[in-house]
């Protein structure tokens, strides 16, 4: 199982549960196949824990640079080795999901040329709305920064 964290990296990031599956079986269906019918609360808690993990790391280690460094190493390896790996990286959106002219973290093929193409993923209506809100949040931050 793999779930992408998309959007802005921070308080408005989103877990793309709509595209999450286990061996091709949608996560909701898989949970129910295994007898877990109250999985929505667990998914909500996982999303909150992921979103707040940076605060927990900062509280314990006073910084998040080790985690950031590990991410940079992984991205650099994909570029240097021309892996064509699918990684959630920030790049400019050009109309995908109705969003343009802002960089968001989305799954992309990363190789020798950096981001080679975005990988389309399934988003439910709630995730789509949250992604648009995340983009709007970043645009507001960028506009306010230009005023300084």
N, C-alpha and C positions, 0 to 999 in steps of 0.2 A: 504494500500500500504506500502511496505517496500523495501527499496533499500539498498543493502550492499555496504559499503565502504571497498575496499579490497586492498591488496598489502602492501606496506610500509606505515607507518603512518606518512605522511608528504607531501612533494611537489610532490611525484610520486604516491600518492594514487589515486585510480580509483573508480568511481561510477559504479557498475555493472548494468547498465540500461538494458542489455540484459536479465537479470533474473527478472526484476521488473515487477510486474503485479498488477492489481486491481481485486480481486475476481477471479483470474485465467485468466483474460483477459490481454494480453500483454499491457504494458503501452502505446506504440505508438498507438495501436488500440483503447484503451480506450480514449485517448486524442482526436482522430479523431471522435470517436462516440459522444463525447461531443462538437464537433464543433471547436476544437483547432487544427489547421493544421500547425501552426508555433511553435510547442512545442520544437523543437530541440534547439532553442536559449535559451528558458527558462531552459531546462535541462542542457545546457552548463553553464549557469549562476549559477544554483543551485550547480553544481559540483565545480565551482570556489569558491563560497561562503563557502561551506563546507571545502574545502581545506585551505582557508585563515582564517577560523574562529579562529584558534589558535592565529594568529597574532593580530586579533582584541581583543581577550580576554587578551592577554599579554599587549596590548596598554592600555586597560582600568583597568585591575586588577593587572598588573605586573607579572602574573604567570598563569599557567593552572592547578595547582594542585587540585583545587576543582573538575574540570571535570574528571581528572584522578582518584581522590579518589572515585567519584561516579561510575566510571567504575569498579574499583577494588571491591567495595561493591557489585555490581551486579554479578560479576564473582564469588566472594566468596559465595554469597547466592546460586548460581547455584550449586557450589561444596558441600557446607555444607548440603543443602536440597536435594541433588541428583536429581535436577530438570530435568536433561537431556534437558536443554534449548538449542536452537540454537542461538549462539552468534558469532559475528565476533571477533575472538581472534587470536593472533599470535601463531603459532606453526610450527614445522619443516615440510616442504613439502617433500614428498617421491615419486616424479614422477607425482603428480597431475598437470595437465596443462603443462606437460613437464618440471616442475621445481623440483629440488631436492637440499637438503642440505642447505637450507636457510629458516629462519622463516618469514612467511608473515601472515598478517591478512586475514583470510578467514573464512567463516561460518563453525562452528563446533558444534557438540553436546558436551555440557559441563555438567558433572555430578560429582559424588563422586571421580572419578579417573582423574579429569581434562578434557582435551580434549580426548574424546572417539573415535570420528571419524570425518573426514571432511565431509561436506555436498556438493555434487557436484552442481554447479550452471551453468547456460547457460551463456557463454560469446560470444559476437560477435567477429569478427576478430580483430577489433580495440582494444577492451578490452583485448583480449588475448595478443596482441602485447604490449600493455601498461603494462600488468601484468608481462610479461617477462622482459620488460625494468626496471620495479620497482625492480624485483628480481636481475637483473644485477647491478642496482645502489647499493642495499644493499650489494651484494657480493664485489663490489669495495670498499665500505666503510669499510667492515670487513677486507679485505686484507690490506688496508692502515693502519688500526688501529693496525694490527699485526706487522707492520713495525716500529711502534713507540717504 
